[in-house]
Amino acid sequence: MSYKDPFRTIVSVAITVIIFSILLKKASLGQVYATVGSADLKLIFLVLLVALFNGFFISSIRWKLILKVMGCHLPHKEAFFIKVGSAPIIGAVPLKIGEISRILYLKKINGIDHESSVFSIFAEYMLNLFTMLFFMSLCLIFVFIKALVSLPGDQPALVLCFVKFKILFSENKWIMTFKKRLLKCFENENIFKNKKIILFSLLFGFLELVCFYFLSKAINVDLPFSEVFFYLPIIILLSSIPLTFLGLGMREGLVILLFQKYASAGRLLALGILYSFVEHIFPTLIGLGFTSIFINKIINRDKGK
């Protein structure tokens, strides 16, 4: 880890603190406490279980299937362990650099080449993006069929840009070899056509939408499910931009901004905090119990060589 990594972490935490300080000026902290205090704890606990099942079990099955289509066989038990053990690393290190831990594990423990590992992780992010766009499109179609006068909110315009990246003028043999092998992975279109992978991707995205919806019910914030279908994907995508720690602050701010007509800022801030806790903070805390084992397996394999 270079000196830049701790600096980036400090910057992301600082940005998170600044955003929360701004949010707390607009929202009543007392109302946040009151909202959480009067919440349906049984429903929140149920949502928490579903979120853990979705974040670790469903996502690990999909990742295993992606690797299988690529010709890389990984037992589901190990895929699950990697997902759980790497979660705190991915969450703590900014700019998704923590994903390197998964790549190292697959290479050192399972002998899976870096190119396949990188593409499998890239495919996960792309499938998440396509799934969120699918649910947003589904919502727009639903609104159109119902012949509503206007779209939810202020009719946000969606612009889809597809950018092709290419490394130019590189004479480094390692980089050239890496490029060729990675491009071969893109030739395998079966990943994005595999019915099981698509099914688990849709299930993964749907359960996250459902979890948010029932969290709003748990604190008596009445949100139309159609608007959750439309706006939550925007929140998920924008809060995935690695600017703040675990997306905190960004996520809560977007919840307040996009659902402001349905509840006060204090209640929406409480909803955003609960959502962050259920989907990101708690899974990261669970993963801490496995991270040391995860790291030690990588280190010990190096020592054993």
C-alpha positions in Angstrom: 0.0 0.0 0.0 1.5 3.4 -1.0 1.4 6.6 1.0 -1.4 7.7 -1.2 -3.8 5.1 0.0 -4.1 6.4 3.7 -4.3 9.9 2.3 -7.2 8.9 0.0 -8.9 7.2 3.0 -8.5 10.4 5.1 -9.9 12.5 2.3 -12.9 10.3 1.8 -13.6 10.3 5.5 -13.2 14.1 5.6 -15.7 14.5 2.7 -18.1 12.2 4.5 -17.9 14.3 7.7 -18.4 17.5 5.7 -21.5 16.2 3.9 -23.0 14.9 7.2 -22.4 18.3 8.9 -24.2 20.0 6.0 -27.1 17.5 6.2 -27.4 17.9 10.0 -27.9 21.7 9.4 -30.9 21.0 7.3 -32.3 18.0 9.3 -33.2 17.9 13.0 -30.9 15.5 14.8 -33.6 15.1 17.4 -36.1 14.0 14.8 -33.6 11.5 13.4 -33.3 9.9 16.9 -37.0 10.0 17.4 -37.7 8.4 14.0 -35.2 5.6 14.7 -36.4 5.2 18.2 -40.0 4.6 17.1 -39.1 2.3 14.2 -40.4 -1.2 13.8 -37.4 -3.1 15.0 -38.7 -6.5 14.0 -39.2 -5.3 10.4 -35.7 -3.7 10.4 -34.2 -7.0 11.7 -36.0 -8.9 8.9 -34.7 -6.5 6.3 -31.2 -6.9 7.7 -31.3 -10.6 7.3 -32.5 -10.3 3.7 -29.8 -7.7 2.9 -27.1 -10.0 4.3 -28.5 -13.0 2.3 -28.6 -10.8 -0.8 -25.2 -9.1 -0.3 -23.2 -12.3 0.5 -25.2 -15.4 -0.6 -26.9 -14.2 -3.8 -23.9 -12.1 -5.0 -21.5 -15.0 -4.4 -23.6 -17.4 -6.4 -23.6 -15.0 -9.3 -19.9 -14.4 -9.1 -19.3 -18.2 -9.1 -21.5 -18.5 -12.2 -19.6 -15.7 -13.9 -16.3 -17.4 -13.3 -17.7 -20.8 -14.3 -18.8 -19.4 -17.7 -15.2 -18.1 -18.1 -13.9 -21.6 -17.5 -12.7 -20.9 -13.9 -14.2 -23.2 -11.3 -14.6 -21.8 -7.8 -16.6 -23.7 -5.1 -19.6 -21.6 -3.8 -18.4 -22.0 -0.2 -15.1 -20.3 -1.2 -16.8 -17.6 -3.3 -18.9 -16.8 -0.2 -15.9 -16.7 2.0 -14.1 -14.3 -0.4 -17.1 -12.0 -0.6 -17.4 -11.8 3.2 -13.7 -11.6 4.0 -12.9 -8.9 1.4 -16.0 -6.7 2.2 -14.2 -4.6 4.9 -11.1 -4.2 2.7 -13.2 -3.1 -0.3 -15.2 -0.7 1.9 -12.3 0.8 3.8 -9.9 1.4 0.8 -11.2 4.2 -1.5 -11.6 4.1 -5.3 -12.5 0.3 -5.1 -8.8 -0.5 -4.8 -9.7 -3.1 -2.2 -11.0 -5.3 -5.0 -7.4 -6.2 -5.6 -7.6 -8.4 -2.5 -10.1 -10.7 -4.4 -7.8 -10.8 -7.4 -4.8 -11.7 -5.3 -6.8 -14.5 -3.5 -8.0 -16.0 -6.7 -4.5 -16.0 -8.1 -2.6 -17.3 -5.1 -5.2 -19.8 -3.7 -7.1 -20.9 -6.8 -4.6 -20.3 -9.5 -7.0 -18.1 -11.5 -5.2 -15.6 -13.7 -5.4 -11.9 -13.1 -7.2 -11.1 -16.4 -10.1 -13.5 -15.6 -10.4 -12.2 -12.0 -10.4 -8.6 -13.2 -13.0 -9.3 -15.8 -15.2 -11.3 -13.4 -15.3 -8.3 -11.0 -15.8 -5.9 -13.9 -18.7 -8.1 -15.1 -20.3 -7.8 -11.6 -20.3 -4.0 -11.7 -21.6 -4.0 -15.3 -24.4 -6.4 -14.4 -25.3 -4.2 -11.4 -25.4 -1.1 -13.7 -27.6 -2.9 -16.3 -29.9 -4.2 -13.6 -30.4 -0.7 -12.2 -31.0 0.8 -15.6 -33.5 -2.0 -16.3 -35.6 -1.3 -13.2 -35.5 2.5 -14.0 -36.7 1.7 -17.5 -39.4 -0.7 -16.1 -40.7 2.2 -14.0 -40.8 4.6 -16.9 -42.7 2.0 -19.0 -45.1 1.5 -16.1 -45.7 5.2 -15.8 -46.2 5.5 -19.6 -48.7 2.6 -19.6 -50.7 4.2 -16.8 -50.8 7.4 -18.8 -49.7 9.6 -16.0 -49.4 13.3 -16.8 -45.8 13.5 -15.5 -42.9 11.3 -14.5 -42.0 11.0 -10.8 -40.4 14.2 -9.4 -38.9 16.6 -11.8 -38.6 14.3 -14.9 -34.9 13.7 -14.7 -33.3 13.2 -18.1 -31.3 10.0 -18.6 -28.3 10.2 -20.8 -26.6 6.8 -21.4 -23.0 7.2 -22.5 -21.0 4.2 -23.6 -17.2 4.9 -23.5 -14.6 2.6 -24.9 -11.2 2.8 -23.1 -8.0 1.8 -24.8 -4.4 1.9 -23.7 -2.3 3.6 -26.3 1.4 3.6 -27.1 2.5 1.0 -24.5 5.6 -0.9 -25.2 5.6 -2.7 -21.9 5.4 -6.5 -22.6 3.5 -7.3 -19.4 0.9 -4.6 -20.2 0.5 -5.8 -23.7 0.1 -9.4 -22.6 -2.4 -8.4 -20.0 -4.4 -6.4 -22.6 -4.5 -9.4 -25.0 -5.7 -11.8 -22.3 -8.3 -9.3 -20.9 -9.7 -8.7 -24.4 -10.1 -12.4 -24.8 -12.4 -12.3 -21.8 -14.6 -9.7 -23.5 -15.0 -12.2 -26.4 -16.9 -14.4 -24.1 -20.4 -12.9 -24.4 -22.0 -15.8 -22.7 -21.7 -14.0 -19.4 -24.2 -11.4 -20.4 -26.5 -14.0 -22.1 -26.4 -16.6 -19.3 -30.0 -17.0 -18.0 -28.9 -17.9 -14.5 -26.5 -15.0 -14.2 -29.2 -12.6 -15.5 -31.8 -14.1 -13.1 -29.5 -13.7 -10.1 -28.6 -10.2 -11.2 -32.2 -9.2 -11.3 -32.9 -10.9 -8.0 -29.9 -9.1 -6.4 -31.1 -5.7 -7.6 -34.8 -6.4 -6.8 -34.0 -7.4 -3.2 -32.1 -4.2 -2.6 -35.0 -2.2 -3.8 -37.4 -4.2 -1.6 -35.1 -3.8 1.4 -35.1 0.0 1.0 -38.9 0.1 0.6 -39.6 -1.9 3.7 -37.1 0.2 5.7 -39.2 3.2 4.8 -42.3 1.3 6.0 -40.4 0.5 9.3 -40.1 4.2 10.1 -43.5 5.1 8.7 -42.3 7.0 5.6 -44.8 6.3 2.9 -43.0 6.0 -0.4 -44.7 4.8 -3.6 -43.0 1.6 -4.8 -42.9 3.0 -8.3 -40.7 5.9 -7.2 -38.5 3.6 -5.2 -38.0 1.6 -8.4 -37.0 4.8 -10.3 -35.0 6.8 -7.8 -33.2 4.2 -5.7 -31.2 3.0 -8.7 -30.0 6.6 -9.1 -29.0 6.7 -5.4 -27.2 3.3 -5.7 -25.3 4.4 -8.8 -24.3 7.8 -7.7 -23.3 6.7 -4.1 -21.1 4.1 -5.8 -18.8 6.9 -7.0 -15.8 6.5 -4.6 -15.9 9.9 -3.1 -17.0 9.2 0.5 -16.3 6.4 2.9 -18.7 3.5 2.1 -20.8 6.0 0.1 -21.9 7.6 3.4 -23.2 11.1 3.2 -23.7 10.9 -0.5 -26.4 8.2 -0.1 -28.2 10.0 2.7 -28.1 13.3 0.8 -29.6 11.8 -2.3 -32.4 10.2 -0.2 -33.3 13.6 1.2 -33.1 15.3 -2.2 -35.1 12.7 -4.2 -37.8 11.9 -1.7 -38.2 15.3 -0.1 -41.9 15.6 -0.9 -42.8 12.6 1.1 -41.3 13.3 4.5 -39.2 15.8 6.5 -35.4 16.0 6.1 -35.0 14.5 9.5 -37.1 11.4 8.8 -35.4 10.9 5.4 -32.0 11.3 6.9 -33.0 8.5 9.4 -34.1 6.4 6.4 -30.8 7.0 4.6 -28.7 6.1 7.7 -30.7 2.9 8.3 -30.3 2.0 4.6 -26.5 2.6 4.8 -26.3 0.5 8.0 -28.3 -2.4 6.6 -26.7 -2.6 3.2 -23.1 -1.4 3.8 -22.0 -0.9 7.4 -23.4 -4.0 9.1 -22.1 -6.4 6.3 -18.7 -4.7 6.6 -18.7 -5.3 10.4 -19.7 -9.0 9.8 -16.9 -9.3 7.3 -14.3 -8.1 9.9 -14.6 -11.5 11.6 -13.3 -13.2 8.4 -10.9 -10.6 7.1 -7.9 -11.7 9.2 -8.4 -15.3 8.0 -8.8 -14.1 4.4 -5.6 -12.1 4.5 -3.6 -14.8 6.4 -4.5 -17.3 3.7 -3.0 -15.0 1.0 0.1 -14.3 3.1 0.7 -17.9 4.2 0.4 -19.1 0.6 3.2 -16.7 -0.3 5.4 -18.0 2.6 4.7 -21.5 1.6 6.3 -21.0 -1.8 
